[in-house]
Amino acid sequence: MKITGILREIRESSDEELAARLGRLEEELFGHRMKRFTNQLANTMKIRHARREIARVRTILAARATGKETRAAQTAPKE
């Protein structure tokens, strides 16, 4: 999925969905790291992708906590 699609999906999600997604991504990252240390991970870029998506989710959650961003689905005008 392209970065813009991922960002749109993250911004349209609720805080509860983002928290669940963050937990899933952290478990996925841990699994990738374990596979890397046991030489079972074929594509090491999976670690980087997971870390960056975790950062995206945390950034959106922090922006919402400070009030700098609201859920995109609520603020976008209907076309």
N, C-alpha and C positions, 0 to 999 in steps of 0.2 A: 504494500500500500504506500502511496506517496505521502510525503511529509504533510502536505496541506490537508489530505484526507484524514490523517491521524490527528492533526491539530483541530480540525473541525469536529471530529468525533469526541475528542477530549473536552473541548469547550462546550459542547452541547450536553455533556453528561452532568448528572447531579453530583453533589459532594459525596454522597454515599456510594454511588457507582465509581467515582474516582478513588475513594478509599479502598474499595474492593479491588479495583484494577491495580492499584499500587501494591497491595499485598500479593496479588498474583504475580506481578512483575518482579517483586523482590524474591519470591520463591523460585521463579524461573531463572533469575540471575544466579541465585545460589546453586541451582542445579547445573547451570552452564559452567560455573567455576569449578564445581566438583568434577565434572566431566573433563574439564581442561587439565586439572591436576592428575587425573588418572589416564590421560592421553586417549580419551574416548570422544572428545569433541572435535568433529571434522572441520567445522566452520567457526573460527574464533571471532568472527565479526558479530556473531549472535550476542556476545557479551557486550560489545559496544552499543549495539542497537537497544538492548535491554536497559543499559545504563542511561542512555539518552532519553528513552521513553519515560523512565522513572523521573528523570530531571524535568521533563515536560509536565508530567502530572503534578509533581511537587510545586513547580512554578505556578501553575494555574490555581492550585489549592491555596498557595500563599497569597496570590493576587486577590483571590476571593475573600480570604480572611482579613486583608487590609482594606477591602472595599474598592480596590482599583479595577476589578473586573466582576461582571455578573455573568450568569449563564447566557450564552449566545442565543439560545432558542427564545428566551424571554425578551431580549432587547432587539432582536432583528425584526424588521417590519415584514408583515405578510405580503407576499406578492401574488 
